[in-house]
Amino acid sequence: MMTQMHCAPISAPPVSNADVPPRALSIMRPQMRLLAPVLISWSAAASVVLLSAQTSSAQMPDVAAGRKRAEVCMACHGENGRAVVPGVPHLAGQNRDYLAQALRDYRLARERHNPTMTEMAKPLSDVDIDNIAGFFHGLRAEK
């Protein structure tokens, strides 16, 4: 569920050029023309960061539920997220979003085609997937 963020438009107080010497204005105008696009892009980037932080914090996984749901995964991927079966990837410490997307792709047999993983992922809900991804993400990746 995506939440909408409502921001009031930023408005600066009216600026009067009466207090600024004409020479200063003539020097500052070209610099402001150069800086304006940079300031606008920084502002846009800050908005994206704030929105993504708000979205991700609203969707924090339940790691305990993820651990419980991932018990069947541990047969191949290991209790500590370190694979116990040759050719099976380690999941400990992997990026949460990457793991969640991989499970969704397996569930739909889209992008990733592995009959075993498709069968394992089919019964998982989106919440299950987010919780499992959060669980494996939180495990320490040993080198």
N, C-alpha and C positions, 0 to 999 in steps of 0.2 A: 504494500500500500504506500503510495507516494503522498507525502504531505506537502501542501503548498505553503510556501513561505511568502508572507505579505510584507513588503518593505515600503516604508514611506519614501517618496522621492526626496533625494537630497537636494536641499536648496541652500545656497549661500546667501548671506545677507547682501543687500544691494551695495555695490562698490561705487564710490564716487572718485572720479579721477581728479577732482579739484585739489585734493591733498597731495597728489603725486606730481613731482616736477615733470614737465614735458619731456625732457631728455631721458629720464628714467623710463617713461612709457615707450619711447621710441626704441630703447635698448631691450626692454622686456617683451614687447610684442612678438618679435621673431622667435625668441626662446620659448614663449608660451605656445606658439604654433607648433613647435617641434615637440614639446612636452605633452601637449593635450592628448595625442593618440596613445602615448605610453601610460598616462594616468588613467585613461579610459580602459585600456586593456588590463591594467593592474586591478582596477575596480571590478571588472568582469571576472577576472581570475579569483579574486577574493570572494565574490558572490558564489562562484561554483564550489569553492572549498567549504564555505559555510553551509551551503545546501547539502553537499555530500556528507559532511560531518553530522548534520542533523538527521539525514536519511539513515546513515549507517548506525548511529547510536539508537535509533528507534527500532532497529532490527537486530539487536544483539542476540546471538544464539544462546540457547540453554545447553551449556557444555555437559552438564550431568545427564540430561536427556539424550544428548548426542552420543555420549559414551555408552549408555544403555542400548541405544539403537544400533550402534556400531559393533556390538559384540560379535555379530556374525561376520563382519568385515575382518575381524582380528585373526580369523583362521588363516588368512593369506597375508594380510597386511601387518600382522603382528599386534600384540597388546600395546606395545609402546610406539606403534606406527612405523616400525622397522620391519620390512617384509621378511617373512620366514619361508616363502616359496620362491625359488629362482625365477627370474623374469617378471616378478610382480613388483611394482614401484613402491618405494617408501613414501608414506604420507605424512609423517611427523614433520611439523613446522612448515608444511606447504602453505601457500597463499590461500586464504579462506575462500575468496571469490573464485579463484581458479578451481579449487576442489568442488565447490558448489556447482559451477558451470559444467564441469566434467561429469558429475553425477546426473545433472539434468540432461546432458547430451546422451549419456548411456541409457537413461530411462526412456528417452524417445527414439533411441537407436539412430540418432542424428549426429553427424560429424564423427562420432566414435562408435565403432562397430566391434563389439566383443560380446558374444552370446552370454557368457557367464555374468559379466557386469550388467548387461541389459536386464537379465532376470533378477539380479540382486537389487537393481535400482527401480524396477517397475513399481513395486508396492510403496515406494517412498513418497511422502508428501513434500511439498516445498519446505515446510517447517522442519521435517525430518532431515532433509538435505542440508539446510542451513545449520542445524544443530550438529550433524555429523561433521560437516566441514569445519565448524568452530572447534569441535573436539580435537580433530587431527591437527588443525592449525596450531592449537595451543600446546601440543606435545613438543618436547625439546628434540630438535633434529641433531642427532649425534653424527660426528664426522668419522 
